[in-house]
Amino acid sequence: MDERGKPVPQVPLEIELSDDDEPPPRPKEPEPAAAEAFDIADSDEEDPERVPEDSGPFPPLPPARRPGAPIEEPSEEAAVACHAAKQAASEAAEDGDDALALQQYTVAIMTGAASALLFVRRAELLLKQRRPNAAVRDCSAALEVNMDCGKAYRVRGMAHRRIGRWQAAHQDISLGQKLDYEDSAVELQKLVAEKATRAAERRAAIARDAPGRKRHKG
């Protein structure tokens, strides 16, 4: 059911994954200038799994809960619809039909009854489709549902890694491992830690050289 108490209409399978039909957008997470700076510096690190950054439209998300608003339990109808769509998505993914799986994960998420892990599953599928920014967005939405979801941090860190944001990747994967340790992520955690350290050293060297360059230009 929607926020007015009316039943949510069934979404057809041929739903177009576009922001055109998306509810009012969630507030964008601020990215301080420092973060932008380290992203630029980090991008110099070589990585065979690096992919180009993707841009919208991204798969839709339900409206964000207003700050301070009480958490409401989803209706029975929404929970049933969410479960059915989740099952359909899982079956499609097992059959190798990623497009249908993405559609059905979106149907499930838009019921408003999705768990944090359901957002993460769609994020994993988006990352598989080389859409790291869309995956980051879904993982951030998952953390709004459950801020202690270790897998959301870990998958978001994997997405950051794919676009060369080594410091952000290191922070997210480390926190994800702390909350929900996974053996398969150990080597990745070591890799991003090494890359983040080298990127930090490079930024420090650039900062040390900056005053000299300014004097030379003057």
N, C-alpha and C positions, 0 to 999 in steps of 0.2 A: 504494500500500500504506500501511496505517496504521503507527503507531509500534510495533505488536507484530509487524509483518511479515506481517500478513494482508491479502489483496486488499481494496481499497476497493470496496464494492458500487456498482453503477450507480445513480445518483440519477435518479428519474423526472422528466420535464419538468414535471409539475404540482407540483413542490416548492414549498412555502410559504416565502416569504422572511421568516422569523421567527427571533428569537433562541431560541425554545423548543427547537429542535433544535441549537442552536449548541454547539460544544465549550466547555470551561471558558474564561471570558472572559479576554481579554488585560488586563494591568494598565493602568489608566487613566493617561493622561498627567497629571501634576500641573499645575494651573493656579494660579500664585501670585496672591495678592490684588492685586498690581500689575496683572497681566494683566486681572483682572476689572474693575478700576477703569478702565483705558483702554478696555476694550470698552464700558462704559457711556457714557463720554464720547464715544467715537467714534461711537456710534449716533446722535448728534445730527446728523451730517452727512447731508444729503439725497442720495438716490441713486434714480433711477427703476427700477433693477434690483434693488433691495432686496427680499428675500422673508422671510417669517416663518421663525423657527428651527424646524427639525424635531426630533422626538424619536424614540426607538426604538419598536418594535424595528427594528434595522438589519440589513442582509444579513449573514450569518455570515462569520466569518474563521477560518482554520485556527489551531490552538493556536500561541501565540508560542513561539519558541525560547528556552529557558532561558538566562540570562546565563552566558557562558563555555562553553556547550555547543558541540561542533563542528558545523559546517555539513555536513549530509548531502545527497548528491546524490539527487534523486528516483529512484524505481525506473523501469524502462522502461515498466511498465504504467501508472504514474501519468503519465508524460510523454505517452504515447499518448492516454490519456483526456483529459488537459488540452488537447492539441492539437485533438482532435476537438470538444470542447466550445467551445473558442475559435473554431474555424471556424464552428460552428453559431451562435454569438453574433454573429459578424461578418455572416453571411448574414441573420440576423434583423434586425440593425440596418439593413442596407442595404434591407431590405424594409419598414422602418418599424415593425416589431413590437418596440417597446422592452421590453415585458413579457417576451417570450421571450428577447430578448437578455440581459436582466438575469438571468433564470434560468440561462441557459447560461454566462454569465460566472461566476456563483456556483458552478456545477458545476465549471468549470475551476479556480477558485481553491481550492475545497475538496479537490482532488486533492493539494494540497501541492506541486505542481510549477509554480505560476504565477510568471512573471517580475514584476518591479516594474511594468513597463508594462501588464501585464494588470490589476493592481489599479487603475492609473490609468484604464484604459479603463472599468472599472466606475464609477469615481469620476466620470468625465465624464458617463456616462449618468445617474447619480444627480443630478448637478448640473442636468442637462437636465430632470429630473423635479422640480426645486425641492426637493431634499433636501441642502442644503449641509453640514449636520453629518455626514451619512452619507458624503458625498464627502470631507470632511476626514479622517474615520476611515480610509477606504480609502487615501488618499494617505499617511497616517502609516504604515499597514501596508506600503505600497510602499517607503517609506524604510527600513523594517526589513530589506527584502530587498536594497535598493541605496541607500545613503545619498547617492550621487552622481547620483541620477536627477533631472535638472533639471526634467523635465515634472511629476514628482510635486510638487515645490515650487510650480511655476507653477499647476497646477490647484488645489492646496490654497489658494494665495493668492487665486485666483478665487473659491473657495468662501467664504473669509473675507470677501472684499469683498461678497458677496451678503447677508451678515448684519451688515454695518457694522463689522467688525473691521479698521479701516483700517491700523493699525500692523502687525498680524499679516500682513495682505495685502501690505503694502509689503515687509516682511522676506522673505516667501516668494517673491514674484514677482521681487524683485531677485536673490535667490540663484538662483532657477531660470534667470533670464536669464544670470547669470554662468556657470552650469554648462552651459547648453544654449540659446544665444541663438536667439530666434525673432522675426522681423520683426513678425509679427501681434500680438505682445504689447507692442510699444513704447508705443502710446497708452494701454493699460491701465496700464502701469508708471508713466507720467507722471501719470495720474489718481490712482492710489492714493498716489503720493508727495505730491501736492498735498493730498489729503484727510488723510493722516497728519500732514503739517506743521501744517495748521489745527487738527486735533484736539490735537496736542501743545501748540500755543499756547494753546488753550482750557483744557487741563488745568493748564498753568503759571499761567494767570490765576486759575483756581479755587484753586490751592494758595496763591497770594499773598494772596487775599482771605480764606482760611480763618481765619488768626489774628484778623483784625479781626472776623469774624462771631462767633468764640468770645468775644472780649472784650465785644462788644455784648450777647450772650446773658447773660454773667455780670453 
